[in-house]
Amino acid sequence: YNQKMVNRIVALSQTVRRIGNGEAELSIVSHGQDEIALLAREVDTMRRSVLEKSENEKKALEAGNELVATMSHDIRTPLTALMGYLDILLEHRFDDPQLEKKYLESCRSKAQQLKNLSDRLFHYFLVFGQPMAPLVPETMDAQLFLSQILGEQTQYLIEKGFQVQYVPCELNVLLCLDAHEVCRVFDNVFANVARHAECGCVVSVQTGVFSGGICVSVENTVAAHPENGESTGFGLKICERIMRQSGGSFRYEEKDGLFRAEICLPTVKEQTNTRRKKK
């Protein structure tokens, strides 16, 4: 019996040593309910916690690098134009006051664009530098909830001059979400479409049910030269964070002039909307 206990302790020690040497994915297997088994489970819990923290730090570093790359590109564009306009103003004496006024207005416009970018950068750090407030989920009818949200958002796009193709589907399921935060996600997505989509283009909105949830997809053509400047993606990053904490997911991509966003909402497991079935 003593030899068996020693062998278990030695095996646990060797596993911990391997984890300490970099094999963090190596799980610690434990059997039984004695002190050694409990110790092994506690060590494995600690290993998973360290691994999760390391993964979060890696994601934060990648997000920081992405932010720097995005901001450097977004700031460089108006800054280059601003310097060009100032060079023209410094090197020439304009006989036409209207022409000089035009260049000054362009300078102010680019300076305002830079200010907006700096404000967004501050907002980004303000949001992502602080932990999110706890969500307040509530159970709701998926059909009623999405019909109201998508009805309002598609009407908003129509009033902006877009053509909307909205394809709803029967949603006989329940959702358990923080309605306020999920509404923020839809507000950000449709506001992004209104700011950066090709004027008057067709915006496709579709809903569908998949295993374990509901997916809402939004697709549109991206304007080659958007009036509001290029997107920094801050709002979309906030959508990712909210949906991840809500137990769902948020994905987006821009490819070949098309923008597509997918909002996946988790449904209440093993429940159906009995009220709707009775009707």
MODELLER restraints for C-alpha pairs under 7 A, 6 or more apart:
rsr = mdl.restraints
at = mdl.atoms
rsr.add(forms.Gaussian(group=physical.xy_distance, feature=features.Distance(at['CA:12:A'], at['CA:40:A']), mean=6.98, stdev=0.5))
rsr.add(forms.Gaussian(group=physical.xy_distance, feature=features.Distance(at['CA:19:A'], at['CA:26:A']), mean=6.50, stdev=0.5))
rsr.add(forms.Gaussian(group=physical.xy_distance, feature=features.Distance(at['CA:24:A'], at['CA:51:A']), mean=6.80, stdev=0.5))
rsr.add(forms.Gaussian(group=physical.xy_distance, feature=features.Distance(at['CA:27:A'], at['CA:44:A']), mean=6.54, stdev=0.5))
rsr.add(forms.Gaussian(group=physical.xy_distance, feature=features.Distance(at['CA:28:A'], at['CA:40:A']), mean=6.50, stdev=0.5))
rsr.add(forms.Gaussian(group=physical.xy_distance, feature=features.Distance(at['CA:28:A'], at['CA:44:A']), mean=5.52, stdev=0.5))
rsr.add(forms.Gaussian(group=physical.xy_distance, feature=features.Distance(at['CA:30:A'], at['CA:37:A']), mean=5.14, stdev=0.5))
rsr.add(forms.Gaussian(group=physical.xy_distance, feature=features.Distance(at['CA:30:A'], at['CA:40:A']), mean=5.92, stdev=0.5))
rsr.add(forms.Gaussian(group=physical.xy_distance, feature=features.Distance(at['CA:30:A'], at['CA:41:A']), mean=6.45, stdev=0.5))
rsr.add(forms.Gaussian(group=physical.xy_distance, feature=features.Distance(at['CA:31:A'], at['CA:37:A']), mean=5.79, stdev=0.5))
rsr.add(forms.Gaussian(group=physical.xy_distance, feature=features.Distance(at['CA:70:A'], at['CA:232:A']), mean=6.48, stdev=0.5))
rsr.add(forms.Gaussian(group=physical.xy_distance, feature=features.Distance(at['CA:74:A'], at['CA:230:A']), mean=6.90, stdev=0.5))
rsr.add(forms.Gaussian(group=physical.xy_distance, feature=features.Distance(at['CA:75:A'], at['CA:114:A']), mean=6.42, stdev=0.5))
rsr.add(forms.Gaussian(group=physical.xy_distance, feature=features.Distance(at['CA:78:A'], at['CA:110:A']), mean=5.38, stdev=0.5))
rsr.add(forms.Gaussian(group=physical.xy_distance, feature=features.Distance(at['CA:78:A'], at['CA:113:A']), mean=6.99, stdev=0.5))
rsr.add(forms.Gaussian(group=physical.xy_distance, feature=features.Distance(at['CA:78:A'], at['CA:114:A']), mean=6.83, stdev=0.5))
rsr.add(forms.Gaussian(group=physical.xy_distance, feature=features.Distance(at['CA:82:A'], at['CA:107:A']), mean=5.41, stdev=0.5))
rsr.add(forms.Gaussian(group=physical.xy_distance, feature=features.Distance(at['CA:82:A'], at['CA:110:A']), mean=5.89, stdev=0.5))
rsr.add(forms.Gaussian(group=physical.xy_distance, feature=features.Distance(at['CA:85:A'], at['CA:103:A']), mean=6.21, stdev=0.5))
rsr.add(forms.Gaussian(group=physical.xy_distance, feature=features.Distance(at['CA:85:A'], at['CA:107:A']), mean=6.39, stdev=0.5))
rsr.add(forms.Gaussian(group=physical.xy_distance, feature=features.Distance(at['CA:94:A'], at['CA:100:A']), mean=6.20, stdev=0.5))
rsr.add(forms.Gaussian(group=physical.xy_distance, feature=features.Distance(at['CA:124:A'], at['CA:234:A']), mean=6.32, stdev=0.5))
rsr.add(forms.Gaussian(group=physical.xy_distance, feature=features.Distance(at['CA:135:A'], at['CA:178:A']), mean=5.86, stdev=0.5))
rsr.add(forms.Gaussian(group=physical.xy_distance, feature=features.Distance(at['CA:136:A'], at['CA:178:A']), mean=5.07, stdev=0.5))
rsr.add(forms.Gaussian(group=physical.xy_distance, feature=features.Distance(at['CA:137:A'], at['CA:176:A']), mean=5.65, stdev=0.5))
rsr.add(forms.Gaussian(group=physical.xy_distance, feature=features.Distance(at['CA:137:A'], at['CA:177:A']), mean=4.25, stdev=0.5))
rsr.add(forms.Gaussian(group=physical.xy_distance, feature=features.Distance(at['CA:137:A'], at['CA:178:A']), mean=4.08, stdev=0.5))
rsr.add(forms.Gaussian(group=physical.xy_distance, feature=features.Distance(at['CA:138:A'], at['CA:176:A']), mean=5.05, stdev=0.5))
rsr.add(forms.Gaussian(group=physical.xy_distance, feature=features.Distance(at['CA:138:A'], at['CA:177:A']), mean=5.44, stdev=0.5))
rsr.add(forms.Gaussian(group=physical.xy_distance, feature=features.Distance(at['CA:138:A'], at['CA:178:A']), mean=6.14, stdev=0.5))
rsr.add(forms.Gaussian(group=physical.xy_distance, feature=features.Distance(at['CA:139:A'], at['CA:174:A']), mean=6.63, stdev=0.5))
rsr.add(forms.Gaussian(group=physical.xy_distance, feature=features.Distance(at['CA:139:A'], at['CA:175:A']), mean=5.52, stdev=0.5))
rsr.add(forms.Gaussian(group=physical.xy_distance, feature=features.Distance(at['CA:139:A'], at['CA:176:A']), mean=4.22, stdev=0.5))
rsr.add(forms.Gaussian(group=physical.xy_distance, feature=features.Distance(at['CA:139:A'], at['CA:177:A']), mean=6.69, stdev=0.5))
rsr.add(forms.Gaussian(group=physical.xy_distance, feature=features.Distance(at['CA:140:A'], at['CA:174:A']), mean=5.70, stdev=0.5))
rsr.add(forms.Gaussian(group=physical.xy_distance, feature=features.Distance(at['CA:140:A'], at['CA:175:A']), mean=5.29, stdev=0.5))
rsr.add(forms.Gaussian(group=physical.xy_distance, feature=features.Distance(at['CA:140:A'], at['CA:176:A']), mean=6.29, stdev=0.5))
rsr.add(forms.Gaussian(group=physical.xy_distance, feature=features.Distance(at['CA:141:A'], at['CA:173:A']), mean=6.71, stdev=0.5))
rsr.add(forms.Gaussian(group=physical.xy_distance, feature=features.Distance(at['CA:141:A'], at['CA:174:A']), mean=4.99, stdev=0.5))
rsr.add(forms.Gaussian(group=physical.xy_distance, feature=features.Distance(at['CA:141:A'], at['CA:175:A']), mean=6.35, stdev=0.5))
rsr.add(forms.Gaussian(group=physical.xy_distance, feature=features.Distance(at['CA:142:A'], at['CA:171:A']), mean=6.13, stdev=0.5))
rsr.add(forms.Gaussian(group=physical.xy_distance, feature=features.Distance(at['CA:142:A'], at['CA:173:A']), mean=5.89, stdev=0.5))
rsr.add(forms.Gaussian(group=physical.xy_distance, feature=features.Distance(at['CA:142:A'], at['CA:174:A']), mean=5.29, stdev=0.5))
rsr.add(forms.Gaussian(group=physical.xy_distance, feature=features.Distance(at['CA:142:A'], at['CA:175:A']), mean=5.69, stdev=0.5))
rsr.add(forms.Gaussian(group=physical.xy_distance, feature=features.Distance(at['CA:143:A'], at['CA:171:A']), mean=5.14, stdev=0.5))
rsr.add(forms.Gaussian(group=physical.xy_distance, feature=features.Distance(at['CA:143:A'], at['CA:172:A']), mean=6.85, stdev=0.5))
rsr.add(forms.Gaussian(group=physical.xy_distance, feature=features.Distance(at['CA:153:A'], at['CA:190:A']), mean=6.65, stdev=0.5))
rsr.add(forms.Gaussian(group=physical.xy_distance, feature=features.Distance(at['CA:154:A'], at['CA:164:A']), mean=6.57, stdev=0.5))
rsr.add(forms.Gaussian(group=physical.xy_distance, feature=features.Distance(at['CA:157:A'], at['CA:194:A']), mean=6.64, stdev=0.5))
rsr.add(forms.Gaussian(group=physical.xy_distance, feature=features.Distance(at['CA:158:A'], at['CA:164:A']), mean=6.65, stdev=0.5))
rsr.add(forms.Gaussian(group=physical.xy_distance, feature=features.Distance(at['CA:161:A'], at['CA:200:A']), mean=5.35, stdev=0.5))
rsr.add(forms.Gaussian(group=physical.xy_distance, feature=features.Distance(at['CA:162:A'], at['CA:199:A']), mean=6.84, stdev=0.5))
rsr.add(forms.Gaussian(group=physical.xy_distance, feature=features.Distance(at['CA:162:A'], at['CA:200:A']), mean=4.35, stdev=0.5))
rsr.add(forms.Gaussian(group=physical.xy_distance, feature=features.Distance(at['CA:162:A'], at['CA:201:A']), mean=5.59, stdev=0.5))
rsr.add(forms.Gaussian(group=physical.xy_distance, feature=features.Distance(at['CA:162:A'], at['CA:202:A']), mean=6.19, stdev=0.5))
rsr.add(forms.Gaussian(group=physical.xy_distance, feature=features.Distance(at['CA:162:A'], at['CA:203:A']), mean=6.90, stdev=0.5))
rsr.add(forms.Gaussian(group=physical.xy_distance, feature=features.Distance(at['CA:163:A'], at['CA:200:A']), mean=6.33, stdev=0.5))
rsr.add(forms.Gaussian(group=physical.xy_distance, feature=features.Distance(at['CA:163:A'], at['CA:201:A']), mean=6.07, stdev=0.5))
rsr.add(forms.Gaussian(group=physical.xy_distance, feature=features.Distance(at['CA:163:A'], at['CA:202:A']), mean=4.60, stdev=0.5))
rsr.add(forms.Gaussian(group=physical.xy_distance, feature=features.Distance(at['CA:163:A'], at['CA:203:A']), mean=6.06, stdev=0.5))
rsr.add(forms.Gaussian(group=physical.xy_distance, feature=features.Distance(at['CA:164:A'], at['CA:202:A']), mean=5.66, stdev=0.5))
rsr.add(forms.Gaussian(group=physical.xy_distance, feature=features.Distance(at['CA:164:A'], at['CA:203:A']), mean=4.81, stdev=0.5))
rsr.add(forms.Gaussian(group=physical.xy_distance, feature=features.Distance(at['CA:164:A'], at['CA:204:A']), mean=5.99, stdev=0.5))
rsr.add(forms.Gaussian(group=physical.xy_distance, feature=features.Distance(at['CA:165:A'], at['CA:202:A']), mean=7.00, stdev=0.5))
rsr.add(forms.Gaussian(group=physical.xy_distance, feature=features.Distance(at['CA:165:A'], at['CA:203:A']), mean=6.12, stdev=0.5))
rsr.add(forms.Gaussian(group=physical.xy_distance, feature=features.Distance(at['CA:165:A'], at['CA:204:A']), mean=4.79, stdev=0.5))
rsr.add(forms.Gaussian(group=physical.xy_distance, feature=features.Distance(at['CA:165:A'], at['CA:205:A']), mean=6.00, stdev=0.5))
rsr.add(forms.Gaussian(group=physical.xy_distance, feature=features.Distance(at['CA:166:A'], at['CA:204:A']), mean=6.15, stdev=0.5))
rsr.add(forms.Gaussian(group=physical.xy_distance, feature=features.Distance(at['CA:166:A'], at['CA:205:A']), mean=4.71, stdev=0.5))
rsr.add(forms.Gaussian(group=physical.xy_distance, feature=features.Distance(at['CA:166:A'], at['CA:206:A']), mean=5.94, stdev=0.5))
rsr.add(forms.Gaussian(group=physical.xy_distance, feature=features.Distance(at['CA:167:A'], at['CA:205:A']), mean=6.22, stdev=0.5))
rsr.add(forms.Gaussian(group=physical.xy_distance, feature=features.Distance(at['CA:167:A'], at['CA:206:A']), mean=4.83, stdev=0.5))
rsr.add(forms.Gaussian(group=physical.xy_distance, feature=features.Distance(at['CA:167:A'], at['CA:207:A']), mean=6.60, stdev=0.5))
rsr.add(forms.Gaussian(group=physical.xy_distance, feature=features.Distance(at['CA:168:A'], at['CA:206:A']), mean=6.12, stdev=0.5))
rsr.add(forms.Gaussian(group=physical.xy_distance, feature=features.Distance(at['CA:168:A'], at['CA:207:A']), mean=5.50, stdev=0.5))
rsr.add(forms.Gaussian(group=physical.xy_distance, feature=features.Distance(at['CA:169:A'], at['CA:207:A']), mean=6.20, stdev=0.5))
rsr.add(forms.Gaussian(group=physical.xy_distance, feature=features.Distance(at['CA:169:A'], at['CA:208:A']), mean=6.47, stdev=0.5))
rsr.add(forms.Gaussian(group=physical.xy_distance, feature=features.Distance(at['CA:172:A'], at['CA:272:A']), mean=6.41, stdev=0.5))
rsr.add(forms.Gaussian(group=physical.xy_distance, feature=features.Distance(at['CA:172:A'], at['CA:273:A']), mean=5.69, stdev=0.5))
rsr.add(forms.Gaussian(group=physical.xy_distance, feature=features.Distance(at['CA:172:A'], at['CA:276:A']), mean=6.95, stdev=0.5))
rsr.add(forms.Gaussian(group=physical.xy_distance, feature=features.Distance(at['CA:173:A'], at['CA:267:A']), mean=6.72, stdev=0.5))
rsr.add(forms.Gaussian(group=physical.xy_distance, feature=features.Distance(at['CA:173:A'], at['CA:272:A']), mean=4.90, stdev=0.5))
rsr.add(forms.Gaussian(group=physical.xy_distance, feature=features.Distance(at['CA:173:A'], at['CA:273:A']), mean=5.13, stdev=0.5))
rsr.add(forms.Gaussian(group=physical.xy_distance, feature=features.Distance(at['CA:174:A'], at['CA:267:A']), mean=5.70, stdev=0.5))
rsr.add(forms.Gaussian(group=physical.xy_distance, feature=features.Distance(at['CA:174:A'], at['CA:268:A']), mean=5.54, stdev=0.5))
rsr.add(forms.Gaussian(group=physical.xy_distance, feature=features.Distance(at['CA:174:A'], at['CA:272:A']), mean=6.36, stdev=0.5))
rsr.add(forms.Gaussian(group=physical.xy_distance, feature=features.Distance(at['CA:174:A'], at['CA:273:A']), mean=5.92, stdev=0.5))
rsr.add(forms.Gaussian(group=physical.xy_distance, feature=features.Distance(at['CA:175:A'], at['CA:266:A']), mean=6.63, stdev=0.5))
rsr.add(forms.Gaussian(group=physical.xy_distance, feature=features.Distance(at['CA:175:A'], at['CA:267:A']), mean=4.68, stdev=0.5))
rsr.add(forms.Gaussian(group=physical.xy_distance, feature=features.Distance(at['CA:175:A'], at['CA:268:A']), mean=5.50, stdev=0.5))
rsr.add(forms.Gaussian(group=physical.xy_distance, feature=features.Distance(at['CA:176:A'], at['CA:267:A']), mean=6.72, stdev=0.5))
rsr.add(forms.Gaussian(group=physical.xy_distance, feature=features.Distance(at['CA:176:A'], at['CA:268:A']), mean=6.20, stdev=0.5))
rsr.add(forms.Gaussian(group=physical.xy_distance, feature=features.Distance(at['CA:177:A'], at['CA:246:A']), mean=6.63, stdev=0.5))
rsr.add(forms.Gaussian(group=physical.xy_distance, feature=features.Distance(at['CA:181:A'], at['CA:242:A']), mean=6.85, stdev=0.5))
rsr.add(forms.Gaussian(group=physical.xy_distance, feature=features.Distance(at['CA:185:A'], at['CA:239:A']), mean=5.06, stdev=0.5))
rsr.add(forms.Gaussian(group=physical.xy_distance, feature=features.Distance(at['CA:188:A'], at['CA:235:A']), mean=5.85, stdev=0.5))
rsr.add(forms.Gaussian(group=physical.xy_distance, feature=features.Distance(at['CA:188:A'], at['CA:236:A']), mean=6.92, stdev=0.5))
rsr.add(forms.Gaussian(group=physical.xy_distance, feature=features.Distance(at['CA:195:A'], at['CA:228:A']), mean=6.26, stdev=0.5))
rsr.add(forms.Gaussian(group=physical.xy_distance, feature=features.Distance(at['CA:196:A'], at['CA:222:A']), mean=5.97, stdev=0.5))
rsr.add(forms.Gaussian(group=physical.xy_distance, feature=features.Distance(at['CA:196:A'], at['CA:223:A']), mean=5.86, stdev=0.5))
rsr.add(forms.Gaussian(group=physical.xy_distance, feature=features.Distance(at['CA:196:A'], at['CA:226:A']), mean=5.45, stdev=0.5))
rsr.add(forms.Gaussian(group=physical.xy_distance, feature=features.Distance(at['CA:197:A'], at['CA:220:A']), mean=6.35, stdev=0.5))
rsr.add(forms.Gaussian(group=physical.xy_distance, feature=features.Distance(at['CA:197:A'], at['CA:221:A']), mean=5.61, stdev=0.5))
rsr.add(forms.Gaussian(group=physical.xy_distance, feature=features.Distance(at['CA:197:A'], at['CA:222:A']), mean=4.40, stdev=0.5))
rsr.add(forms.Gaussian(group=physical.xy_distance, feature=features.Distance(at['CA:197:A'], at['CA:223:A']), mean=5.03, stdev=0.5))
rsr.add(forms.Gaussian(group=physical.xy_distance, feature=features.Distance(at['CA:198:A'], at['CA:221:A']), mean=5.64, stdev=0.5))
rsr.add(forms.Gaussian(group=physical.xy_distance, feature=features.Distance(at['CA:198:A'], at['CA:222:A']), mean=5.22, stdev=0.5))
rsr.add(forms.Gaussian(group=physical.xy_distance, feature=features.Distance(at['CA:198:A'], at['CA:223:A']), mean=4.00, stdev=0.5))
rsr.add(forms.Gaussian(group=physical.xy_distance, feature=features.Distance(at['CA:201:A'], at['CA:221:A']), mean=6.55, stdev=0.5))
rsr.add(forms.Gaussian(group=physical.xy_distance, feature=features.Distance(at['CA:202:A'], at['CA:220:A']), mean=6.40, stdev=0.5))
rsr.add(forms.Gaussian(group=physical.xy_distance, feature=features.Distance(at['CA:203:A'], at['CA:219:A']), mean=5.76, stdev=0.5))
rsr.add(forms.Gaussian(group=physical.xy_distance, feature=features.Distance(at['CA:203:A'], at['CA:220:A']), mean=4.77, stdev=0.5))
rsr.add(forms.Gaussian(group=physical.xy_distance, feature=features.Distance(at['CA:204:A'], at['CA:218:A']), mean=5.64, stdev=0.5))
rsr.add(forms.Gaussian(group=physical.xy_distance, feature=features.Distance(at['CA:204:A'], at['CA:219:A']), mean=5.13, stdev=0.5))
rsr.add(forms.Gaussian(group=physical.xy_distance, feature=features.Distance(at['CA:204:A'], at['CA:220:A']), mean=6.50, stdev=0.5))
rsr.add(forms.Gaussian(group=physical.xy_distance, feature=features.Distance(at['CA:205:A'], at['CA:217:A']), mean=5.70, stdev=0.5))
rsr.add(forms.Gaussian(group=physical.xy_distance, feature=features.Distance(at['CA:205:A'], at['CA:218:A']), mean=4.68, stdev=0.5))
rsr.add(forms.Gaussian(group=physical.xy_distance, feature=features.Distance(at['CA:205:A'], at['CA:219:A']), mean=6.71, stdev=0.5))
rsr.add(forms.Gaussian(group=physical.xy_distance, feature=features.Distance(at['CA:206:A'], at['CA:216:A']), mean=5.69, stdev=0.5))
rsr.add(forms.Gaussian(group=physical.xy_distance, feature=features.Distance(at['CA:206:A'], at['CA:217:A']), mean=5.28, stdev=0.5))
rsr.add(forms.Gaussian(group=physical.xy_distance, feature=features.Distance(at['CA:206:A'], at['CA:218:A']), mean=6.74, stdev=0.5))
rsr.add(forms.Gaussian(group=physical.xy_distance, feature=features.Distance(at['CA:207:A'], at['CA:215:A']), mean=5.68, stdev=0.5))
rsr.add(forms.Gaussian(group=physical.xy_distance, feature=features.Distance(at['CA:207:A'], at['CA:216:A']), mean=4.48, stdev=0.5))
rsr.add(forms.Gaussian(group=physical.xy_distance, feature=features.Distance(at['CA:207:A'], at['CA:217:A']), mean=6.45, stdev=0.5))
rsr.add(forms.Gaussian(group=physical.xy_distance, feature=features.Distance(at['CA:208:A'], at['CA:214:A']), mean=5.76, stdev=0.5))
rsr.add(forms.Gaussian(group=physical.xy_distance, feature=features.Distance(at['CA:208:A'], at['CA:215:A']), mean=5.31, stdev=0.5))
rsr.add(forms.Gaussian(group=physical.xy_distance, feature=features.Distance(at['CA:208:A'], at['CA:216:A']), mean=6.61, stdev=0.5))
rsr.add(forms.Gaussian(group=physical.xy_distance, feature=features.Distance(at['CA:209:A'], at['CA:215:A']), mean=6.25, stdev=0.5))
rsr.add(forms.Gaussian(group=physical.xy_distance, feature=features.Distance(at['CA:212:A'], at['CA:266:A']), mean=6.01, stdev=0.5))
rsr.add(forms.Gaussian(group=physical.xy_distance, feature=features.Distance(at['CA:212:A'], at['CA:267:A']), mean=5.92, stdev=0.5))
rsr.add(forms.Gaussian(group=physical.xy_distance, feature=features.Distance(at['CA:213:A'], at['CA:264:A']), mean=6.51, stdev=0.5))
rsr.add(forms.Gaussian(group=physical.xy_distance, feature=features.Distance(at['CA:213:A'], at['CA:265:A']), mean=5.39, stdev=0.5))
rsr.add(forms.Gaussian(group=physical.xy_distance, feature=features.Distance(at['CA:213:A'], at['CA:266:A']), mean=4.25, stdev=0.5))
rsr.add(forms.Gaussian(group=physical.xy_distance, feature=features.Distance(at['CA:213:A'], at['CA:267:A']), mean=4.81, stdev=0.5))
rsr.add(forms.Gaussian(group=physical.xy_distance, feature=features.Distance(at['CA:214:A'], at['CA:264:A']), mean=5.54, stdev=0.5))
rsr.add(forms.Gaussian(group=physical.xy_distance, feature=features.Distance(at['CA:214:A'], at['CA:265:A']), mean=5.14, stdev=0.5))
rsr.add(forms.Gaussian(group=physical.xy_distance, feature=features.Distance(at['CA:214:A'], at['CA:266:A']), mean=6.49, stdev=0.5))
rsr.add(forms.Gaussian(group=physical.xy_distance, feature=features.Distance(at['CA:215:A'], at['CA:262:A']), mean=6.51, stdev=0.5))
rsr.add(forms.Gaussian(group=physical.xy_distance, feature=features.Distance(at['CA:215:A'], at['CA:263:A']), mean=5.60, stdev=0.5))
rsr.add(forms.Gaussian(group=physical.xy_distance, feature=features.Distance(at['CA:215:A'], at['CA:264:A']), mean=4.33, stdev=0.5))
rsr.add(forms.Gaussian(group=physical.xy_distance, feature=features.Distance(at['CA:215:A'], at['CA:265:A']), mean=6.35, stdev=0.5))
rsr.add(forms.Gaussian(group=physical.xy_distance, feature=features.Distance(at['CA:216:A'], at['CA:262:A']), mean=5.65, stdev=0.5))
rsr.add(forms.Gaussian(group=physical.xy_distance, feature=features.Distance(at['CA:216:A'], at['CA:263:A']), mean=5.12, stdev=0.5))
rsr.add(forms.Gaussian(group=physical.xy_distance, feature=features.Distance(at['CA:216:A'], at['CA:264:A']), mean=6.40, stdev=0.5))
rsr.add(forms.Gaussian(group=physical.xy_distance, feature=features.Distance(at['CA:217:A'], at['CA:261:A']), mean=5.62, stdev=0.5))
rsr.add(forms.Gaussian(group=physical.xy_distance, feature=features.Distance(at['CA:217:A'], at['CA:262:A']), mean=4.43, stdev=0.5))
rsr.add(forms.Gaussian(group=physical.xy_distance, feature=features.Distance(at['CA:217:A'], at['CA:263:A']), mean=6.39, stdev=0.5))
rsr.add(forms.Gaussian(group=physical.xy_distance, feature=features.Distance(at['CA:218:A'], at['CA:260:A']), mean=5.62, stdev=0.5))
rsr.add(forms.Gaussian(group=physical.xy_distance, feature=features.Distance(at['CA:218:A'], at['CA:261:A']), mean=5.27, stdev=0.5))
rsr.add(forms.Gaussian(group=physical.xy_distance, feature=features.Distance(at['CA:218:A'], at['CA:262:A']), mean=6.58, stdev=0.5))
rsr.add(forms.Gaussian(group=physical.xy_distance, feature=features.Distance(at['CA:219:A'], at['CA:259:A']), mean=5.57, stdev=0.5))
rsr.add(forms.Gaussian(group=physical.xy_distance, feature=features.Distance(at['CA:219:A'], at['CA:260:A']), mean=4.36, stdev=0.5))
rsr.add(forms.Gaussian(group=physical.xy_distance, feature=features.Distance(at['CA:219:A'], at['CA:261:A']), mean=6.57, stdev=0.5))
rsr.add(forms.Gaussian(group=physical.xy_distance, feature=features.Distance(at['CA:220:A'], at['CA:258:A']), mean=5.78, stdev=0.5))
rsr.add(forms.Gaussian(group=physical.xy_distance, feature=features.Distance(at['CA:220:A'], at['CA:259:A']), mean=5.44, stdev=0.5))
rsr.add(forms.Gaussian(group=physical.xy_distance, feature=features.Distance(at['CA:220:A'], at['CA:260:A']), mean=6.72, stdev=0.5))
rsr.add(forms.Gaussian(group=physical.xy_distance, feature=features.Distance(at['CA:221:A'], at['CA:257:A']), mean=5.87, stdev=0.5))
rsr.add(forms.Gaussian(group=physical.xy_distance, feature=features.Distance(at['CA:221:A'], at['CA:258:A']), mean=4.63, stdev=0.5))
rsr.add(forms.Gaussian(group=physical.xy_distance, feature=features.Distance(at['CA:221:A'], at['CA:259:A']), mean=6.20, stdev=0.5))
rsr.add(forms.Gaussian(group=physical.xy_distance, feature=features.Distance(at['CA:222:A'], at['CA:257:A']), mean=5.37, stdev=0.5))
rsr.add(forms.Gaussian(group=physical.xy_distance, feature=features.Distance(at['CA:222:A'], at['CA:258:A']), mean=5.65, stdev=0.5))
rsr.add(forms.Gaussian(group=physical.xy_distance, feature=features.Distance(at['CA:222:A'], at['CA:259:A']), mean=6.27, stdev=0.5))
rsr.add(forms.Gaussian(group=physical.xy_distance, feature=features.Distance(at['CA:239:A'], at['CA:250:A']), mean=6.67, stdev=0.5))
rsr.add(forms.Gaussian(group=physical.xy_distance, feature=features.Distance(at['CA:240:A'], at['CA:249:A']), mean=6.74, stdev=0.5))
rsr.add(forms.Gaussian(group=physical.xy_distance, feature=features.Distance(at['CA:240:A'], at['CA:250:A']), mean=5.12, stdev=0.5))
rsr.add(forms.Gaussian(group=physical.xy_distance, feature=features.Distance(at['CA:243:A'], at['CA:249:A']), mean=5.08, stdev=0.5))
rsr.add(forms.Gaussian(group=physical.xy_distance, feature=features.Distance(at['CA:243:A'], at['CA:250:A']), mean=6.07, stdev=0.5))
rsr.add(forms.Gaussian(group=physical.xy_distance, feature=features.Distance(at['CA:247:A'], at['CA:266:A']), mean=6.40, stdev=0.5))
rsr.add(forms.Gaussian(group=physical.xy_distance, feature=features.Distance(at['CA:248:A'], at['CA:264:A']), mean=5.43, stdev=0.5))
rsr.add(forms.Gaussian(group=physical.xy_distance, feature=features.Distance(at['CA:248:A'], at['CA:265:A']), mean=5.03, stdev=0.5))
rsr.add(forms.Gaussian(group=physical.xy_distance, feature=features.Distance(at['CA:248:A'], at['CA:266:A']), mean=5.34, stdev=0.5))
rsr.add(forms.Gaussian(group=physical.xy_distance, feature=features.Distance(at['CA:249:A'], at['CA:263:A']), mean=6.27, stdev=0.5))
rsr.add(forms.Gaussian(group=physical.xy_distance, feature=features.Distance(at['CA:249:A'], at['CA:264:A']), mean=5.17, stdev=0.5))
rsr.add(forms.Gaussian(group=physical.xy_distance, feature=features.Distance(at['CA:250:A'], at['CA:262:A']), mean=5.71, stdev=0.5))
rsr.add(forms.Gaussian(group=physical.xy_distance, feature=features.Distance(at['CA:250:A'], at['CA:263:A']), mean=4.86, stdev=0.5))
rsr.add(forms.Gaussian(group=physical.xy_distance, feature=features.Distance(at['CA:250:A'], at['CA:264:A']), mean=6.23, stdev=0.5))
rsr.add(forms.Gaussian(group=physical.xy_distance, feature=features.Distance(at['CA:251:A'], at['CA:261:A']), mean=5.74, stdev=0.5))
rsr.add(forms.Gaussian(group=physical.xy_distance, feature=features.Distance(at['CA:251:A'], at['CA:262:A']), mean=5.23, stdev=0.5))
rsr.add(forms.Gaussian(group=physical.xy_distance, feature=features.Distance(at['CA:251:A'], at['CA:263:A']), mean=6.86, stdev=0.5))
rsr.add(forms.Gaussian(group=physical.xy_distance, feature=features.Distance(at['CA:252:A'], at['CA:260:A']), mean=5.51, stdev=0.5))
rsr.add(forms.Gaussian(group=physical.xy_distance, feature=features.Distance(at['CA:252:A'], at['CA:261:A']), mean=4.19, stdev=0.5))
rsr.add(forms.Gaussian(group=physical.xy_distance, feature=features.Distance(at['CA:252:A'], at['CA:262:A']), mean=6.23, stdev=0.5))
rsr.add(forms.Gaussian(group=physical.xy_distance, feature=features.Distance(at['CA:253:A'], at['CA:259:A']), mean=5.87, stdev=0.5))
rsr.add(forms.Gaussian(group=physical.xy_distance, feature=features.Distance(at['CA:253:A'], at['CA:260:A']), mean=5.55, stdev=0.5))
rsr.add(forms.Gaussian(group=physical.xy_distance, feature=features.Distance(at['CA:253:A'], at['CA:261:A']), mean=6.69, stdev=0.5))
rsr.add(forms.Gaussian(group=physical.xy_distance, feature=features.Distance(at['CA:254:A'], at['CA:260:A']), mean=6.45, stdev=0.5))
